[in-house]
Amino acid sequence: MIFKYNKSNAQCMWCKRVDNPHPDYKNETIPTKVFVSEKGRKIELCLSCFESENNGAHNSNIEFKKKLDTKFEIVKLLKL
């Protein structure tokens, strides 16, 4: 899995971070990757949020792509 580094407009759709949290790379944007959900939504996540979603999907036996749609709909409903 390859995350894109130094993308000029990088922003995680879950945590909303734009800056790299690593202290050695504070001058860089956050590394992100765009994932396509089960419903075809393009969801940009940072490595930390990806790991959290992936582990959550694995632990609850839910398909990762379906979990993305569920969280997207909750975030949209709560207007976060």
C-alpha positions in Angstrom: 0.0 0.0 0.0 1.5 3.3 -1.0 0.6 6.6 0.6 1.3 9.8 -1.3 3.8 12.2 0.4 4.0 16.0 -0.2 0.7 16.3 -1.9 -0.1 20.0 -1.9 -3.7 19.8 -0.8 -3.5 16.6 1.3 -6.2 16.4 4.1 -7.5 13.4 5.9 -11.3 13.3 5.6 -11.6 11.7 9.1 -9.2 13.6 11.4 -9.0 16.7 9.1 -5.2 16.9 9.6 -3.2 18.6 6.9 0.3 18.8 8.5 2.5 15.8 9.0 2.4 14.9 12.8 5.9 13.4 12.7 8.3 15.9 14.4 11.0 15.3 11.8 8.6 16.2 8.9 6.7 19.2 10.3 7.2 21.2 7.1 5.5 18.5 5.0 1.8 17.7 4.4 0.3 14.6 5.9 0.8 11.5 3.8 -2.6 10.3 2.5 -4.1 7.8 0.2 -7.5 7.9 -1.6 -9.6 4.7 -1.0 -12.7 3.9 -3.0 -15.6 2.7 -0.8 -18.1 0.0 -1.6 -20.5 2.7 -2.9 -17.7 4.3 -5.1 -16.9 7.2 -2.8 -13.4 8.5 -2.9 -12.2 8.9 0.7 -8.8 10.4 1.5 -7.3 9.0 4.7 -4.0 9.5 6.5 -2.0 6.5 7.6 -3.2 6.7 11.2 -6.9 6.8 10.3 -6.4 4.0 7.7 -4.9 1.8 10.3 -7.7 2.5 12.8 -10.4 1.8 10.2 -8.6 -1.3 8.8 -8.1 -2.7 12.3 -11.7 -1.9 13.3 -13.0 -3.6 10.1 -10.9 -6.7 10.8 -11.9 -6.9 14.5 -15.6 -6.7 13.7 -15.5 -8.8 10.6 -16.8 -6.0 8.4 -15.4 -5.4 4.9 -13.1 -2.3 4.9 -14.8 -0.7 2.0 -18.2 -1.0 3.6 -16.8 0.4 6.9 -15.7 3.5 5.0 -19.2 4.1 3.7 -20.7 3.7 7.2 -18.3 6.2 8.7 -18.7 8.6 5.8 -22.5 8.6 6.3 -22.1 9.2 10.1 -19.6 12.0 9.6 -21.9 13.6 7.0 -25.0 13.2 9.3 -23.1 14.8 12.2 -21.7 17.5 9.8 -18.1 16.9 11.0 
